[in-house]
Amino acid sequence: MSLEIVYQDDHLIAINKPHGLLVHRSSIANDAKEFALQLLRDQINRHVSPVHRLDRKTGGLLLFAFEKDVEIAMHQQFQNGEVEKKYLAVLRGHSPDHLEIDYPLAKENGTIQEAFTSFITLKRAELAVPFGKHLTSRYSLVEATPTTGRMHQLRKHFAHIFYPIIGDRKHGCNKQNKLFKEQWDMTTMLLHASELSFIHPVSKEKVHLTAKPQAEFYRVMDLMEWG
């Protein structure tokens, strides 16, 4: 597998991670044979370290550092909420035009953390596919901006407001996920990290990165006639 490199300089490199690819080896996913970290190292023949995380099922921008001091500096920016992140997601239902979700989330050890997400709805669709007691199925394309970086934050936040992300098996709607698999042979979680903005730790200049959605995401956008 050849990874799509969307940015590279002497200190940082960013890829457009495919859905389903783990960032690095993990004891909780023993089935995985390929990892973004190893694939990228082999592809460019250089040592790299990830400076943030993306869920296995989430596609999009993943940033790595070449040097330890740059890695630490970028970690700090992410932890301090100084990196602006934008995501695209396909949700069940017709979501509000815009909304701010201020809903604390619990860590695995039970610690409660503040979590904040805002989003705007870009497109809506209604398909002539019966769902439950409804004669049609409704969906929305949203752009989400999380200002905190909690585990599964967007997945949990959208489930909390009853507009779950399509393809999210853990926090989403099992009936919708089943419909997508049976109707369109689609099991991808439709969440894509589309933009990252930060101050370069070495040059001190503003860096703005973008990544186009993967083919599976575009297939659903075509299905919805979102262009």
ZADRENMAR-888989 format. One line per field, with one value per atom (N, C-alpha, C): z, y, x; residue number from 1. Coordinates in steps of 0.2 Angstrom, whole numbers, plus 5000, padded with zeros to 4 digits. Example, Ala and Ser with C-alpha at 12.3 -4.5 7.8 and 13.67 -1.06 7.14 Angstrom:
BEGIN
up [5039,5039,5039,5035,5036,5039]
north [4972,4978,4984,4989,4995,5000]
east [5066,5062,5066,5064,5068,5064]
k [1,1,1,2,2,2]
END
This chain:
BEGIN
up [5000,5000,5000,4995,4995,4998,5003,5006,5003,5003,5000,5004,5002,5006,5004,5008,5007,5009,5013,5015,5017,5016,5018,5018,5024,5024,5027,5030,5033,5040,5043,5050,5051,5046,5047,5040,5041,5035,5037,5032,5033,5028,5030,5025,5025,5020,5020,5022,5028,5030,5028,5025,5023,5029,5028,5033,5035,5041,5043,5044,5043,5044,5051,5055,5062,5061,5066,5066,5068,5073,5075,5078,5079,5083,5089,5090,5096,5099,5105,5108,5107,5106,5106,5098,5094,5087,5084,5087,5085,5077,5074,5068,5062,5064,5059,5057,5051,5048,5045,5044,5041,5046,5046,5051,5047,5048,5045,5046,5053,5055,5051,5051,5047,5040,5037,5030,5028,5032,5030,5030,5036,5037,5031,5029,5023,5016,5016,5009,5008,5014,5013,5016,5019,5021,5027,5031,5036,5043,5048,5055,5055,5057,5059,5065,5068,5074,5074,5075,5075,5080,5079,5084,5087,5084,5086,5084,5086,5084,5080,5076,5072,5074,5075,5076,5069,5070,5065,5059,5061,5056,5053,5056,5053,5048,5042,5037,5038,5034,5033,5036,5038,5039,5046,5045,5050,5050,5055,5055,5059,5056,5059,5059,5064,5064,5063,5060,5059,5065,5069,5075,5081,5087,5093,5096,5095,5098,5094,5088,5084,5086,5087,5089,5096,5101,5107,5107,5102,5101,5098,5094,5091,5096,5099,5105,5109,5111,5115,5112,5106,5102,5102,5101,5101,5108,5113,5120,5122,5120,5122,5118,5113,5109,5104,5102,5098,5090,5089,5082,5081,5075,5073,5068,5070,5066,5064,5057,5055,5052,5053,5050,5046,5041,5038,5040,5041,5043,5040,5039,5036,5042,5044,5050,5048,5052,5051,5053,5049,5050,5047,5048,5045,5052,5052,5058,5057,5063,5063,5059,5057,5053,5056,5062,5066,5074,5077,5084,5088,5094,5098,5104,5104,5109,5114,5120,5126,5131,5130,5134,5136,5143,5146,5144,5143,5142,5147,5148,5153,5150,5153,5150,5153,5150,5152,5159,5163,5170,5174,5170,5174,5175,5174,5174,5169,5172,5167,5164,5158,5155,5151,5151,5147,5139,5135,5128,5124,5119,5116,5108,5105,5097,5094,5089,5085,5078,5075,5068,5064,5058,5053,5048,5046,5041,5034,5030,5023,5018,5019,5014,5018,5015,5017,5011,5013,5008,5011,5006,5008,5003,5004,4999,5000,4994,4994,4996,5002,5004,5011,5012,5018,5024,5030,5036,5042,5045,5051,5049,5053,5051,5046,5044,5039,5032,5027,5020,5017,5020,5017,5022,5020,5024,5024,5029,5029,5032,5028,5030,5029,5033,5033,5032,5028,5028,5032,5037,5042,5042,5044,5045,5052,5056,5063,5065,5070,5073,5081,5082,5090,5092,5098,5101,5107,5109,5113,5109,5112,5108,5112,5114,5118,5114,5117,5114,5111,5104,5101,5102,5103,5104,5099,5093,5088,5088,5088,5088,5094,5100,5106,5105,5103,5103,5098,5092,5087,5090,5093,5096,5101,5105,5111,5109,5103,5100,5095,5095,5091,5083,5081,5074,5073,5074,5074,5068,5068,5062,5058,5052,5048,5048,5050,5050,5056,5061,5068,5072,5072,5075,5083,5086,5093,5096,5093,5096,5091,5085,5080,5080,5075,5074,5070,5074,5071,5065,5066,5060,5054,5055,5049,5046,5050,5048,5044,5046,5043,5036,5036,5030,5025,5027,5022,5020,5024,5022,5017,5018,5014,5007,5008,5002,4997,5000,4996,4997,5001,5002,5005,5010,5013,5021,5023,5030,5033,5029,5031,5036,5041,5045,5042,5041,5037,5041,5043,5047,5044,5042,5038,5041,5043,5045,5039,5038,5032,5032,5038,5039,5045,5045,5051,5050,5055,5055,5061,5061,5066,5065,5070,5069,5069,5063,5062,5068,5072,5077,5076,5070,5068,5064,5059,5055,5058,5063,5066,5062,5056,5051,5051,5049,5050,5044,5046,5041,5041,5035,5034,5029,5032,5027,5026,5020,5018,5015,5016,5013,5010,5004,5001,5004,5004,5007,5003,5006,5002,4997,4993,4988,4991,4996,4999,5001,5004,5006,5000,4995,4989,4986,4986,4984,4987,4994,4997,4996,4995,4993,4986,4981,4975,4976,4980,4981,4984,4988,4991,4986,4980,4975,4978,4982,4985,4981,4975,4971,4973]
north [4994,5000,5006,5011,5017,5023,5026,5031,5038,5042,5048,5053,5056,5061,5068,5072,5078,5084,5083,5089,5086,5089,5087,5093,5094,5098,5095,5099,5095,5093,5094,5093,5089,5090,5087,5084,5079,5075,5073,5074,5073,5068,5063,5059,5059,5057,5056,5049,5047,5040,5037,5031,5027,5025,5025,5022,5014,5012,5006,5004,5009,5008,5011,5007,5009,5013,5018,5022,5018,5014,5010,5004,4999,4993,4994,4990,4990,4984,4982,4976,4975,4980,4979,4978,4977,4976,4971,4965,4960,4957,4959,4957,4961,4967,4971,4969,4970,4968,4974,4979,4985,4991,4996,5001,5008,5013,5019,5021,5020,5022,5018,5011,5007,5008,5009,5010,5016,5022,5028,5028,5025,5024,5020,5015,5011,5015,5018,5022,5028,5031,5037,5035,5029,5027,5032,5034,5039,5037,5039,5038,5043,5041,5046,5044,5049,5048,5052,5049,5052,5058,5063,5069,5069,5065,5065,5058,5057,5051,5052,5047,5046,5039,5038,5032,5027,5021,5016,5017,5018,5019,5026,5031,5038,5038,5042,5043,5050,5052,5059,5061,5067,5070,5067,5065,5062,5065,5068,5072,5068,5068,5065,5070,5069,5073,5068,5071,5068,5068,5074,5074,5074,5072,5072,5079,5084,5090,5093,5092,5094,5090,5083,5079,5082,5083,5086,5093,5097,5104,5103,5098,5097,5094,5089,5086,5092,5096,5102,5106,5108,5112,5108,5101,5098,5097,5096,5096,5103,5108,5115,5117,5113,5115,5121,5121,5127,5125,5118,5116,5116,5119,5119,5113,5109,5103,5104,5101,5101,5094,5091,5085,5085,5081,5080,5073,5073,5067,5067,5061,5059,5057,5060,5058,5056,5052,5050,5056,5057,5062,5069,5074,5080,5084,5086,5089,5097,5100,5107,5111,5117,5121,5122,5123,5123,5122,5120,5118,5118,5120,5119,5113,5108,5103,5103,5105,5106,5100,5094,5088,5085,5085,5081,5074,5071,5064,5060,5054,5050,5046,5047,5042,5035,5031,5024,5022,5026,5026,5029,5032,5035,5043,5046,5053,5057,5062,5066,5072,5073,5078,5082,5089,5094,5092,5092,5091,5096,5099,5104,5103,5103,5102,5107,5110,5114,5111,5112,5110,5114,5114,5117,5111,5112,5107,5110,5106,5108,5106,5100,5097,5092,5091,5086,5082,5076,5072,5068,5066,5061,5056,5050,5045,5041,5038,5034,5027,5026,5020,5019,5015,5015,5013,5016,5014,5014,5008,5008,5009,5014,5016,5022,5024,5030,5027,5031,5029,5031,5035,5038,5037,5039,5039,5046,5049,5056,5056,5060,5060,5068,5069,5076,5075,5080,5081,5087,5086,5091,5092,5098,5100,5101,5097,5098,5101,5105,5108,5106,5101,5100,5104,5107,5112,5108,5102,5097,5091,5087,5081,5075,5073,5067,5061,5055,5049,5048,5047,5046,5052,5058,5064,5065,5065,5067,5061,5055,5049,5050,5051,5051,5057,5063,5069,5069,5066,5066,5060,5055,5050,5053,5058,5061,5065,5069,5073,5069,5062,5058,5059,5061,5061,5057,5051,5047,5047,5046,5045,5038,5038,5032,5028,5021,5017,5016,5020,5020,5014,5008,5002,5003,5007,5007,5012,5018,5023,5025,5022,5024,5020,5020,5017,5010,5004,4998,4996,4999,4998,5002,5008,5011,5008,5006,5003,4996,4993,4987,4988,4994,4996,4998,5002,5004,4998,4993,4987,4983,4982,4978,4982,4988,4992,4994,4996,4999,4996,4990,4987,4991,4995,5001,4999,4998,4997,5003,5007,5012,5017,5019,5024,5031,5035,5041,5047,5047,5052,5053,5060,5061,5068,5067,5073,5077,5083,5086,5092,5095,5101,5101,5103,5105,5112,5116,5122,5123,5125,5126,5130,5132,5136,5131,5132,5127,5128,5123,5123,5126,5125,5128,5135,5135,5141,5147,5144,5149,5152,5149,5151,5147,5150,5146,5141,5135,5130,5128,5127,5125,5119,5113,5107,5105,5102,5099,5093,5088,5082,5080,5078,5076,5069,5068,5062,5056,5050,5044,5042,5037,5035,5033,5029,5027,5033,5038,5044,5047,5048,5051,5047,5040,5036,5037,5039,5040,5047,5052,5059,5059,5054,5054,5051,5046,5042,5048,5052,5057,5063,5063,5069,5075,5075,5081,5084,5081,5084,5084]
east [5004,5000,5004,5003,5007,5002,5005,5001,5002,4996,4996,4999,5005,5008,5005,5002,4999,5004,5009,5013,5020,5025,5032,5037,5040,5046,5052,5056,5062,5060,5055,5053,5047,5042,5035,5033,5029,5026,5019,5014,5007,5004,5000,4997,4990,4987,4979,4978,4977,4976,4970,4970,4964,4960,4953,4949,4952,4951,4953,4960,4965,4972,4974,4977,4979,4985,4986,4992,4998,4998,5003,5001,5005,5004,5000,4995,4991,4989,4989,4987,4979,4975,4968,4966,4971,4969,4974,4974,4979,4978,4972,4971,4975,4977,4980,4987,4988,4995,4998,4995,4998,4997,5001,5001,5004,5000,5002,5010,5012,5019,5024,5023,5028,5028,5022,5021,5024,5024,5027,5034,5037,5044,5047,5044,5046,5046,5040,5039,5045,5046,5051,5058,5059,5065,5068,5063,5066,5062,5065,5061,5056,5050,5045,5041,5038,5034,5027,5022,5015,5015,5012,5011,5004,4999,4992,4989,4983,4980,4974,4973,4966,4964,4957,4954,4956,4956,4957,4952,4946,4941,4940,4943,4943,4948,4946,4951,4954,4959,4961,4968,4969,4975,4978,4984,4988,4995,4998,5004,5009,5015,5021,5027,5031,5037,5044,5049,5055,5060,5060,5064,5060,5064,5060,5058,5062,5060,5054,5053,5048,5042,5043,5037,5034,5039,5037,5033,5036,5032,5025,5025,5018,5013,5016,5012,5009,5013,5011,5006,5006,5001,4994,4995,4988,4985,4990,4987,4984,4987,4985,4979,4977,4971,4973,4979,4982,4981,4980,4979,4972,4970,4963,4962,4957,4955,4948,4947,4940,4939,4933,4931,4925,4924,4918,4915,4909,4905,4898,4896,4889,4885,4880,4876,4869,4866,4859,4854,4849,4845,4847,4842,4843,4845,4852,4855,4853,4854,4853,4858,4856,4861,4868,4867,4874,4872,4877,4876,4883,4883,4888,4887,4891,4890,4895,4892,4897,4895,4898,4896,4902,4903,4909,4909,4915,4916,4920,4918,4922,4928,4934,4939,4938,4942,4941,4942,4946,4947,4941,4936,4931,4931,4937,4938,4934,4931,4927,4931,4930,4934,4929,4931,4927,4928,4923,4923,4919,4921,4917,4918,4913,4913,4907,4909,4904,4904,4898,4898,4893,4894,4889,4886,4880,4878,4879,4882,4884,4878,4876,4871,4866,4860,4856,4853,4851,4848,4842,4838,4832,4832,4833,4833,4826,4824,4818,4819,4822,4824,4820,4815,4812,4816,4815,4819,4815,4814,4810,4803,4799,4793,4792,4798,4798,4799,4796,4796,4802,4806,4812,4818,4824,4830,4833,4835,4837,4845,4849,4856,4858,4864,4867,4874,4877,4885,4886,4891,4892,4900,4902,4909,4909,4913,4914,4921,4921,4927,4927,4931,4932,4937,4936,4941,4945,4942,4946,4947,4952,4953,4952,4946,4945,4944,4945,4944,4937,4937,4930,4926,4928,4924,4919,4920,4915,4910,4912,4908,4903,4905,4901,4897,4899,4895,4889,4891,4885,4880,4882,4878,4873,4877,4873,4867,4868,4863,4858,4859,4855,4855,4861,4863,4870,4869,4876,4879,4885,4889,4888,4887,4886,4892,4891,4897,4900,4898,4901,4898,4901,4898,4898,4902,4903,4897,4897,4893,4887,4887,4882,4875,4872,4865,4866,4865,4866,4862,4855,4851,4853,4855,4858,4864,4868,4875,4873,4868,4865,4863,4859,4856,4861,4866,4872,4875,4876,4880,4876,4869,4865,4863,4862,4859,4865,4871,4876,4883,4883,4889,4895,4892,4897,4897,4903,4905,4909,4912,4916,4913,4917,4914,4915,4910,4910,4912,4918,4922,4928,4930,4936,4939,4945,4949,4952,4948,4949,4954,4955,4959,4963,4969,4973,4977,4976,4980,4984,4990,4995,5001,5004,5010,5016,5020,5026,5031,5032,5037,5044,5046,5053,5053,5049,5048,5044,5039,5035,5029,5029,5024,5018,5012,5006,5005,5004,5003,4996,4993,4986,4986,4984,4984,4977,4976,4969,4970,4965,4965,4958,4958,4952,4949,4943,4940,4942,4942,4944,4938,4939,4935,4928,4928,4922,4917,4920,4917,4913,4917,4915,4909,4909,4904,4897,4898,4892,4889,4894,4892,4889,4891,4888,4881,4880,4874,4869,4871,4867,4865,4869,4869,4871,4877,4880,4885,4887,4892,4899]
k [1,1,1,2,2,2,3,3,3,4,4,4,5,5,5,6,6,6,7,7,7,8,8,8,9,9,9,10,10,10,11,11,11,12,12,12,13,13,13,14,14,14,15,15,15,16,16,16,17,17,17,18,18,18,19,19,19,20,20,20,21,21,21,22,22,22,23,23,23,24,24,24,25,25,25,26,26,26,27,27,27,28,28,28,29,29,29,30,30,30,31,31,31,32,32,32,33,33,33,34,34,34,35,35,35,36,36,36,37,37,37,38,38,38,39,39,39,40,40,40,41,41,41,42,42,42,43,43,43,44,44,44,45,45,45,46,46,46,47,47,47,48,48,48,49,49,49,50,50,50,51,51,51,52,52,52,53,53,53,54,54,54,55,55,55,56,56,56,57,57,57,58,58,58,59,59,59,60,60,60,61,61,61,62,62,62,63,63,63,64,64,64,65,65,65,66,66,66,67,67,67,68,68,68,69,69,69,70,70,70,71,71,71,72,72,72,73,73,73,74,74,74,75,75,75,76,76,76,77,77,77,78,78,78,79,79,79,80,80,80,81,81,81,82,82,82,83,83,83,84,84,84,85,85,85,86,86,86,87,87,87,88,88,88,89,89,89,90,90,90,91,91,91,92,92,92,93,93,93,94,94,94,95,95,95,96,96,96,97,97,97,98,98,98,99,99,99,100,100,100,101,101,101,102,102,102,103,103,103,104,104,104,105,105,105,106,106,106,107,107,107,108,108,108,109,109,109,110,110,110,111,111,111,112,112,112,113,113,113,114,114,114,115,115,115,116,116,116,117,117,117,118,118,118,119,119,119,120,120,120,121,121,121,122,122,122,123,123,123,124,124,124,125,125,125,126,126,126,127,127,127,128,128,128,129,129,129,130,130,130,131,131,131,132,132,132,133,133,133,134,134,134,135,135,135,136,136,136,137,137,137,138,138,138,139,139,139,140,140,140,141,141,141,142,142,142,143,143,143,144,144,144,145,145,145,146,146,146,147,147,147,148,148,148,149,149,149,150,150,150,151,151,151,152,152,152,153,153,153,154,154,154,155,155,155,156,156,156,157,157,157,158,158,158,159,159,159,160,160,160,161,161,161,162,162,162,163,163,163,164,164,164,165,165,165,166,166,166,167,167,167,168,168,168,169,169,169,170,170,170,171,171,171,172,172,172,173,173,173,174,174,174,175,175,175,176,176,176,177,177,177,178,178,178,179,179,179,180,180,180,181,181,181,182,182,182,183,183,183,184,184,184,185,185,185,186,186,186,187,187,187,188,188,188,189,189,189,190,190,190,191,191,191,192,192,192,193,193,193,194,194,194,195,195,195,196,196,196,197,197,197,198,198,198,199,199,199,200,200,200,201,201,201,202,202,202,203,203,203,204,204,204,205,205,205,206,206,206,207,207,207,208,208,208,209,209,209,210,210,210,211,211,211,212,212,212,213,213,213,214,214,214,215,215,215,216,216,216,217,217,217,218,218,218,219,219,219,220,220,220,221,221,221,222,222,222,223,223,223,224,224,224,225,225,225,226,226,226,227,227,227]
END
